[in-house]
Amino acid sequence: MWEQYAAALPANAWNWSAVWRRNYMAWRKAALASLLGNLAEPMSALFGLGFGLGLMIGQVDGISYIAFLAAGMVATSAMISATFETVYGAFARMHAQRTWDAILCTELTLGDVVLGELAWAATKAVLAGTGITIVAAALGYAAWPSIPYALPAIALTGVAFASLAMVVIALAPSYDYFVFYQTLFLTPMMYLCGAIFPVTQLPIALQRVAEALPLAHSIDLIRPAMLDRDASSVGLHVGVLCIYTIVAFVVSALLLRRRLMR
């Protein structure tokens, strides 16, 4: 019984890098278009809401609204980039292109493939989040010296949401089902978790819901780092994101094993 499930776990600590490198080699041919696509939506929200609503709102939590919004858009960008790379890129490699089938004919296990896909999605999240962070810092809405402290949180955000998206592709029969995940989970989370306005403006019941969502913990790590402020409950936020990552990874690996063996 154990041997059957061992194939769903990584064989060792380095096999995943082959999958990451394969995805990087394929991506670099269209790197510029990919980066621009990942940055378009959060950047439009940053400038549209930041300069539009920002003039009417003024300050939020002692800072300008656009500075408040910038950190939320960094976290949102990491979430969207990691999710889209998984639900569209990884799903295509598994379902349509059958790239995974070819990889699994080598010494790599399904766990190696999944871990490599998660690492690649996290890389895309870091690139997207870092791009917005640099723009925000260049405009004076983030502190340059504290930007490196935000990068680990951006990477952890990418891994967490890639893991959750991996569960989705393990269950989804086709691309058509991804819209439900986006509209019923990702979009509400963006409004509930403090990306656009403070969570304290929500009713108490919704604040409790937000505390359980991964994006809220990501924002609570990224925003203080970008604004050069002291972060509170860092261990809690990191722990919650790690729990989402590990549980979703194990569940997705087992579900994918069952799907691929049909």
N, C-alpha and C positions, 0 to 999 in steps of 0.2 A: 504493500500500500504506500509506504514512504517513497519508494522509487518512482511511483506514478506521479506523485506530487513534487518530487525533487526537480523535475524538468521545468516546473513553473517558477523555480527560483534561480537566481544567478549562480553559475557554476563557480565563479571566483570573483575577485575584486577588480579585475581589469578587462574581462571580455567585452563588457559593454562599450568600451572605447572604440572598438571596431565598428559598431553600429553608429556611434556618434560621428566618427570620421567619414563613414559612407554618406551620411546625411549632409555633412558639411561640404563634401566634394560635389554633391548634386546641387546644393543650395547656392554655392558661390557663383554659379553661372548666371543666376538671376538675383544676386544679393541686393543690389540697389533697389530694384522694384519691390522686393520683399520688405526691405526696411521702410521704404516710403509707405507701403500699404499698412504696415503695423503702426506707423506713427500718425497716419492721417486722421483717424477718428479721435483719439485722445488730444491731439494738438488742436483740432478744430473746436473741441469742447473747451479746452484750456483758454483759447483766445476768444471764442464766442461768448462763453459764460463768464470768463474772467474779466474781460474788458467791457462786456455788456452789462451783466448783473452786478459786476464789481463796482461800477460807478454809482449804482443805486444802493448797494448794501453797505459799502464802506469797509469797516474792519470786522473780522470774525476772530474771536479768541485773542484779541490783541494784535493781529496781523492783518495785512490787506487780504481781501477775499481771493485775489488771484494767487497769492502765495499759499493760502489755505488750500485752494483748488489744485494747485500744481502737484502737491504731494498725493492727493487723491487720484489724479490722472496718471501719475507714475505707477501706483499700485494697480490701477485699473488697466493700464497698458500692459503690465506684466501678466495680469490675469488673462486678458484677451489674447495676447500673443501666444502664451503657452497653451491655452485652450484651443485656439484655431489650428496651431501647428499639430496638435494631437488629433482633434476630431476630423480634420481634413487631410493633413499630411500623413500622419501615422495610419489613419484608416485607409487611405488610398494605397499605401504600401502593403497593408495587410490584406485588404479586400479586393481591390481592382488590379493593382500591379503584381500582386503575389510575391513581392520582394521578401516578405517574411518567410515564405515557403522555401525560397532559395537559401536564405541565411540559416534556416533551421536544418538544412542538409549538411551544414558544417558542424564543428564542435560546439558551437554556441547553443545555449538552451533558450527556451522561451523567456525565462527570467532575465537573461542577458539582453535579449532584444528589447524587452519592455524597459529595462533600466537604461539602455542606450537611448531609447526614444524619449524617456523622461529627461535625461541629461541634455539632449538636443533641444527639447522644448524649453527647458530652463535657460539654455543659452540664448534662444530667441527672445525670451522674456527679459533677460539682462540687457541685451542690445536695445530693445524697445524702451525699457525703463530708463536706461542710462541716457539715451538720446533725449528724452523729455527732460530729464534732470539737468543735463547740460544746457538745454535751451532756457530752462527756468533760472539757472544760475547766471547765465549770460545776461538775462534781463533783470537780474537783481532780486529774484524771488526765491532763491535758495542760496545757502552758504557754501562756497567752493570748498573750504577745508573739511567740511563734514560729509561731503558727497561719498567718499569711500566707505563711510560707515553705513550708508544706505544700500550699498551693493549686495552684501550678504542677505539682507531682508528681501531685496528684489529677487535674488536667485531662489531663496526659499519659497517665495510666493509662486515663482514659476514652477518649481517642482511640485508644490502642493496642488496647484490647479491642473497641471499636466496629469498628475495621478488621478484626480477626480475625473478628468476627461477620458482617461484610459478606461475607467469603469463604464463610461457612456459608450465608447466604441466597442466594448466587449458585449454590450447588450443591444446596440442599435442594428437593425437589419440593413439599413441603407442610410445614405446621406440625408434623406428627408426628415429623419427623426432628430437631427441635431438642432433644428430650430426650436424644438420644445425645451431643450436644455438651455439654450441661449435666452429665450424669452421668459421662461418660468424660474430660472435659477440665477443666471449671470446678471441680467438687467435689474431685477428687483434688488439683488445684493448691492449693486452700485449705488442705489438710492438709500438703502437701509444702513450701510456700513460707514458712513461719514466721508465718502469721497467728494460729495457735492455740497453738503451742509452738515453741521455738527449733529452727531447722534443724539445729543441732549435735547434737540428740538422735537424728537419723536415721542409718542406716548410711551409710558413705562413698559407696557407689554412688548412693543416693538423694539425697545432698547434691549430687553432681555433676549429677544430673538437675534438681534444684531450681534450680541456678545458671543453667540455660538457659531457665527459664520466666519469663514477663514479670511475674507477680505478685510473685515474690521480689525483683525489682529495684524494683518499686513500693513494697513494704514497706520496703526498705532506704533509700528516700528519705523516706518519710512518717514512719516511726517516730522517727528522730533529730530531725526537725523538730518533731514534737508533744512530744517529751520535752526539747527544748532542749539537744540533744547535738550534737556535731560528727559530721557524716556522712563516711564514707570512700568512696572510689571513686565520687564523684558523677558524673564524666564517663562512667564505664563504665555505670552504671545508666541514665543518660539516653540514652546511645548505644544500648544494647540496646533500650530502649523505642521509640526513634526508628526503629531498623531494623525492628522488628516492625510499626510503623505504616506506614512507607513501602512495604515489600515487600507487606504485606497489602492496602494501598490499591491498588497497581498491579495485583496479581493479581485482586482483586475487581472492579475496573473492567473488566478484559479479560474476565473470566468473565461479568459482567453484560451486557456488550455482546453476547457470543455468545448468551446466554440470551434477551435481548430481541429479537434479530434472527431468532429461529426462526420 
